[in-house]
Amino acid sequence: MKTVLKIFVFLFVFGLVSCRDTEKESEETKAIVEQIESIENEAEKVSEEIESNANELEKSLIELDSI
């Protein structure tokens, strides 16, 4: 009976330690995902800005060609 109790205590402690590691990993994962999302948003803004600048340049070139 003592052996079974020791095994149970060991598994319980092991389970607690494993859960703590999982919580840390999930927090780190959330932080990384937030960083990736912010980078994606910045890239999208830059892409839209480049596209609008390209459209303005194209309009300017059309105006110059018509002169």
Protein Blocks (a to p, Z undefined) as FASTA:
>chain_A
ZZmmmmmmmmmmmmmmmmmmmmmmmmmmmmmmmmmmmmmmmmmmmmmmmmmmmmmmmmmm
mmmmmZZ
